[in-house]
């Protein structure tokens, strides 16, 4: 990340001789369009990852964990970042499952469970997948402890697929899911990375119902903080 940032900002060629990367005369004629530059996003739950991200990242990315765990993670990264005189922003990655009613949303979640179980059963992916990721291990631990955390953080797909990535979901109506996401916002999360199980259908639904609620809710919360 340091090399990338230097490459995008240096006005002249530079050399670098590190443990993993070596460059002579590194230089980019392509520069960011604004003085703020290109924000660097980074994620990782291990101690070395936290150190690297706190020292270099503009936005520290987190997977969808229970709120208490997210608050702890944010506090940990902020504490390390403060030793570098830095204050990164935070992003949360999660999969919303939205329905017209809460019952319909949970019914869709169970349909996704059945489809996922069939796909995992037809392949050797689950058994052959290995991971040294601390973040994946954390998600697996949450999934083992319970299918549902907080009001609607759902981990059944995480348990089925094993080590992977963004597999936890928030299940409910658009209003309920928006409120759950905004509670992460209250903890310090300022950007959300959402992806779905049915990308086209989900994006259309989110654009009509979920995203407007998130924008409105975030604006209201930020206005309230500013007026205190």
N, C-alpha and C positions, 0 to 999 in steps of 0.2 A: 504493500500500500504506500509506503514511503517513496519507493522508486516511481510508482505511477504518478503520485502527486508531484514529485520533483520533475518528472518528464513533462507533465502538463503545464508546469509553471516556469521552468527554467528558461531564461532568455538566451542561454548559450549552451553548447554541448558540455556534458559532464561525464566523468568516469565514476564507476562504482565497483568496488571489490569487496564483496561480502561473502558470507558462508555459502549461500545458495545461488546468488546471482552476481555476474560480472559483466560490466559494460565498459566500452571505451567510446567516448564521443557520443553518448546517448543524447538524442535531441528529437523533439517533435515540432514540425512546422504547424501542426494542427493544435490550436489552443481553445480553451473554453470560451464561450461567447460572452460570458459576464465575469466580473471580477470575483464573484463568489465561487467560481470554479464548478467542477462536477463533484457532487457529494459522493463519498465512498460509503457503500453499505457493507456490513460485515456481520457474521453471526458465529457463535460457538459458545459452548457451555463449559469447556475445560478451563483450568486455571491459565494455561498458556494462551488460549483463545481470548479469554477475558483481558489479559495483559496486552495482547496485540491489538485487539479491537479498541480498548480504552485509550490506547496511545495513538491510534491512527484513524479510526472510523469516524465519519460524521454521523452515521445512523447505525445503531446497534440493533440487529434483527433478532427477534425472539419467536419461538414457536408457541402455539396456543396451549399454555399451561394454566392450571388454576390460578386465580388472582393472587392468592397469598404467595405462591411461588414466583409469579411475575414481579410482584413488589419486591421480593427478596433479590431477584436477579437484577432488577433496575438499581436497587441500592448498592449491590456489589459492584456493578460496572461503574456507577457514579463515584463510588469511593476510590476505585483504582484510577479512574480518569482524572480525579481531582489532583492526584499526585503529579500529573502531567500538565496541570493547569487547563484541562479540557472539560467540556460538558456536552457529550454526544446526545443526539435525539434517539428515540426508540421507536421501533416498528414491530408490529405483531402480525404473524401469519396464521390464518385460520380458514376453515371451510364452512361457510354458513349453509345450513339446510333450512330453507324458509318455506312455510306453507301458509295457506289462507287461515288456518286455525292451528293451535298448538298440537291438537290431536293429529291433524293431517301431516304436520311436519315430522312428528315422531313416527308416524306410519311410513313416511318416505325414508326416514333413517333406517327403519327395519328392512325395507326393501333394498336399500343400499348394502346393509349387512349381508342379506342373502346373496346378492349378486357378487359381492366381494368374496364371500366364502366359497362360492362356486368357482370363481376365477382362481383363487388361491389353491383350491383343491385340484384344479386341472393342471397346475404347474408345479415345478419344484422350486419356484422362486422363494417361497417362504422359508423352506428348510435350508436352502443353500446360501441365503443372504446373511452375510456377516457384517458387523459394523463395530468400529472402535469409537463411534461418536458418543460423547457424553450426553449430548442433547437427545439423541435417540434413546439412550438408556433411561434418561429421565422420563420421556414420554411413555416408555414401556412400563416403568414403575407405576406411573399414574394410572395407566390402563389396567394393570394387574390389581390395583387397589380398589378401583371402582369403574363402572361404565360411564357414570355421570359425576361431574364435579361442579361445584357452585350450583347455579340454577339449571344450566343447560349445556355445559361443556361436555361433549360426548366423545368417548375414546374407544368405542367398539372396533372401528376400522383400524385404529392403531394396534389393538391387540391381535387382529387377524393378519395384518400385513407385516408385522414385525418391524425391525429397524428400517427406517426410511426417512421421510421428511415431514412435510406439512400434512398430517393426517388427522388431527383433532378437529372437531366440528362444533359449531354452536347451533342448536336446534330450537325452532320456535317460529312464531309469526315474525314479520318484518319488524314490528315494534319491539318485540321481546329480544330478538337478536341484536337490534340496534342498541337497545339499552345495555345489554351485556357487553357489547364492544365499547360503548361509551364509559362503562365502569373501568375498563382497561385504560381508557383515555384519562380518567381521573387519577390513575396511578402514575401517569407520565408518558404513556404511549401516544405519539402524535401522528403516526401513519399506520395504515392497515393494508396488508397484502392479503386479498381474498381470492380463493380459487374454488371451483365447484366440482361436483361429481358428474354433472351434465353441463359442460361449459357454455353451450349456446343458450339453453333454456335458463340456466342460472344467471347469466349475464343480463339477459333481457329483464328478468324479474328483479335483480338487484338494482338495475338502472331505473326501473319504475318505482320501486318501493323502498329498498334498503338504503341505497346511497343518499337519496334526499333526506332521509331521517338522520343519517349519520352527520351529514353536513349541518343540518339545522341544530342537532343536539350538541355538536362540538362548538358551533358558533355561540350558542346560548351559554354553555359552560365557560368558554373563554371570556365572554362578556361579563359574566358573573364574577370571575376571578379578577378581571381588570377593574371592576367597580369596588372591590373590597379595600 
